[in-house]
Amino acid sequence: MTDRITQLIQKFKPQSYNIPIDKIKLESIVEEFYHLMFPLTSKVDVELIHAKLVLLADVLLGAISKISSEEFATEVMEKFFADFPDIQKRLMQDAQCYFENDPAAKSIEEVILTYPGFFALSVHRIAHKLHQLRVPLIPRLFSEYAHSKVGIDIHPGAEIGENLFLDHGTGIVIGETTIVGNNVKIYQGVTLGALYLEKKLSSTKRHPTVEDNVVIYAGATILGGNTVIGRHSTIGGGAWLTKSVIPYSLVYNKVDVKIKTVKDFQEPNDFVI
């Protein structure tokens, strides 16, 4: 290494941030929770699962204590694990929804093992519970781990109803104040976002409301806190919406598609460079 490189390196002044939690350890908790909820084995060792959950609870308790207080962390963990069986039950029903809606799904096990939308939804339901309990930072860390793994960005503050079906999923964005009803289907590349961004809007509803039994096809963008998609509506692929639509609406872009046969096709000039 040259003296010049050494001198340049010595000019670098790293910035220190006081982050009291272990990001890598907390991300591993996400995976552990997921696999303990859905132990894919012929024989479930309940005592072993309970023992592992105790260890996870201890790690999570310690992390929350470091960013708030031990008293608050204990209260949060009691409430979280009181609701943990209900989260698991809800997710099993969500998995059944995936199996029933996707003709490519051959089993519940396939959904649990391979479907990115189901993984993102599972992490969201855990993160959302912690968000409801006003745990700082950690719910967002959980949701961003899922985002980095499967490419689906669901803010932990978003309120999501029963049986949300995220088909393919890649590129879906669901903002913090979004409300999604029951039996909604969302395809890849959909954005449920804010109409515009200003810091002063942080405490207001900035993202849409999607009512029950709505289908939103690939690439649609729906923006604004006052935008409501009425129940049983269908939003076509690539649609752009910033205003509400009434129930049973069909929203789509009119595209002029031209189809010609090879026989009618006129060969373009062939340039060789």
C-alpha positions, 0 to 999 in steps of 0.5 A, spaced: 500 500 500 502 506 498 503 512 503 498 516 499 493 511 500 494 510 507 494 518 508 487 518 504 485 513 509 487 517 515 483 522 513 476 518 513 472 520 520 467 515 521 461 517 524 458 514 531 451 512 532 448 510 538 444 503 536 443 499 542 440 493 539 443 487 535 440 488 528 443 481 525 440 478 531 433 481 531 433 479 523 434 472 525 428 472 530 424 473 524 426 467 521 425 463 528 418 466 529 416 464 522 419 457 522 416 456 529 409 458 527 409 453 521 414 447 524 414 443 517 415 436 520 411 429 521 411 430 529 411 437 533 415 437 539 411 442 543 416 442 549 421 444 544 418 449 541 416 452 547 423 452 550 425 456 543 420 461 544 422 462 551 429 464 548 426 468 543 422 472 548 428 473 552 432 476 546 426 480 544 425 483 551 432 485 552 432 489 545 426 492 547 429 494 554 435 497 551 431 502 547 425 503 552 425 501 559 424 494 562 418 495 565 415 497 558 418 491 555 415 486 560 408 489 559 409 489 551 412 481 551 406 479 556 401 482 551 405 480 545 405 473 547 398 473 549 396 474 542 401 470 539 396 464 538 391 468 535 396 471 530 398 464 528 391 462 527 390 468 523 396 466 518 394 459 518 387 461 515 391 466 510 395 460 508 389 456 506 387 462 502 393 462 498 392 455 497 385 456 495 386 462 490 392 460 486 391 454 482 399 453 482 399 451 489 399 444 490 399 444 498 399 448 504 406 446 505 408 449 498 405 456 500 409 456 507 415 454 504 416 458 497 411 463 497 414 470 498 407 474 499 405 469 504 412 470 508 411 478 507 404 477 510 407 473 516 412 478 518 407 484 517 402 480 522 408 480 527 411 487 526 404 490 526 402 487 533 409 490 536 407 496 532 400 497 535 404 496 542 408 502 540 415 498 540 420 503 537 424 501 531 424 493 532 417 493 528 420 497 522 426 492 522 422 486 522 418 489 516 425 491 512 428 484 513 422 481 509 422 487 504 430 485 503 428 478 502 422 478 498 422 485 495 415 486 498 415 493 502 409 493 507 410 498 513 408 495 520 403 501 521 399 498 515 392 495 517 391 489 513 384 485 514 383 477 513 386 473 507 390 478 503 393 474 497 399 477 494 400 474 488 407 473 486 408 479 490 415 482 487 415 490 488 408 491 492 409 497 496 403 498 502 404 505 506 404 506 513 397 508 514 394 504 508 387 500 510 386 494 507 380 490 508 378 482 507 379 478 501 383 483 497 388 480 492 394 484 490 398 483 484 406 484 483 408 491 482 402 495 486 403 501 490 398 503 495 402 510 497 402 517 499 400 523 494 406 527 496 411 527 501 412 532 507 414 531 514 409 535 517 404 529 514 407 524 518 401 524 523 396 524 518 392 518 514 397 519 507 395 512 504 389 509 501 383 505 504 382 498 500 375 495 502 373 488 502 373 483 496 377 488 491 382 485 486 388 490 484 392 487 478 399 488 476 403 495 476 397 499 479 398 505 483 393 508 488 395 514 492 392 519 497 389 518 504 382 520 502 382 515 496 377 509 497 377 503 493 370 501 494 368 493 495 368 488 490 372 493 485 377 491 480 383 495 478 386 493 472 394 493 471 397 499 470 392 504 472 393 510 476 388 512 481 388 519 486 381 519 487 376 514 490 371 509 486 365 507 488 363 499 490 363 494 484 367 499 480 372 496 474 378 501 473 382 500 467 387 503 462 384 503 455 389 501 450 389 500 443 392 494 441 394 492 434 395 485 431 397 483 425 399 477 421 406 475 419 402 475 412 400 482 412 407 485 416 411 489 411 418 488 412 422 494 415 428 497 411 434 493 413 440 497 415 447 494 417 452 498 421 
